[in-house]
Amino acid sequence: MTKAKSGRKRPSSGKGRRSRDDEPRGEGGPEEAAAFIAESTADLVQLAHRHGLEMLSHLLRMAELEAEEYLRLRGKRNLS
């Protein structure tokens, strides 16, 4: 008996994936990345919630909150 394929394909190891060396240089630091992640995940939370994907919505919201917390703590550190 063979296992049925789910139809979802993942990239094979190394193929189709970008390494850290492939990332563009000089396009912002951790604060800009965290701000982008917070904004992007907020949009994804709404999308997941709208389609009834509650667990995914919850996990994305956690990522959004983590990015916002990072920015909040960095802001406090920069004030001192």
Wavefront OBJ file of the C-alpha trace (Angstrom):
o trace
v 0.000 0.000 0.000
v 1.471 3.356 -0.966
v 1.018 6.671 0.724
v -1.157 9.130 -1.188
v 0.530 12.373 -2.131
v -0.958 15.519 -0.691
v -0.326 17.595 -3.792
v 1.688 20.095 -1.789
v 5.311 20.226 -2.783
v 8.210 21.509 -0.777
v 11.459 22.651 -2.322
v 14.149 20.005 -2.177
v 17.071 20.677 0.099
v 18.932 23.685 -1.201
v 16.948 24.155 -4.381
v 14.684 27.173 -4.535
v 15.862 28.469 -1.187
v 17.831 31.598 -0.549
v 20.750 31.604 1.814
v 21.801 34.486 4.007
v 24.507 35.258 1.469
v 21.815 35.868 -1.169
v 20.148 38.617 0.870
v 20.650 42.154 -0.404
v 23.080 44.149 1.696
v 22.520 47.616 3.103
v 18.716 47.543 3.062
v 18.005 48.325 6.692
v 18.762 46.637 9.940
v 16.906 44.564 12.499
v 14.504 47.394 13.369
v 13.377 47.765 9.764
v 13.016 43.996 9.455
v 10.935 43.799 12.647
v 8.711 46.669 11.474
v 8.181 44.957 8.113
v 7.388 41.646 9.815
v 4.920 43.305 12.197
v 3.112 45.007 9.316
v 3.110 41.937 7.074
v 1.888 39.559 9.747
v -0.915 41.970 10.697
v -2.214 41.670 7.133
v -1.791 37.891 7.173
v -3.658 37.622 10.503
v -6.665 39.336 8.931
v -6.507 37.082 5.879
v -6.270 33.896 7.951
v -9.091 35.019 10.248
v -11.329 35.944 7.304
v -10.949 32.418 5.925
v -11.538 30.661 9.225
v -7.935 29.592 9.722
v -8.018 30.238 13.452
v -4.847 28.373 14.481
v -2.863 30.017 11.705
v -4.351 33.376 12.653
v -3.310 32.804 16.256
v 0.264 31.841 15.344
v 0.627 34.800 12.992
v -0.690 37.114 15.708
v 1.986 35.761 18.045
v 4.646 36.581 15.441
v 3.173 40.069 15.034
v 3.253 40.649 18.800
v 6.839 39.384 19.013
v 7.973 41.810 16.302
v 6.130 44.688 17.991
v 7.690 43.783 21.353
v 11.146 43.771 19.764
v 10.541 47.262 18.400
v 9.169 48.490 21.724
v 12.164 47.184 23.674
v 14.645 48.570 21.136
v 12.944 51.959 21.402
v 13.315 51.965 25.188
v 16.967 50.946 24.923
v 17.678 53.774 22.484
v 16.138 56.336 24.867
v 18.561 55.500 27.671
l 1 2 3 4 5 6 7 8 9 10 11 12 13 14 15 16 17 18 19 20 21 22 23 24 25 26 27 28 29 30 31 32 33 34 35 36 37 38 39 40 41 42 43 44 45 46 47 48 49 50 51 52 53 54 55 56 57 58 59 60 61 62 63 64 65 66 67 68 69 70 71 72 73 74 75 76 77 78 79 80
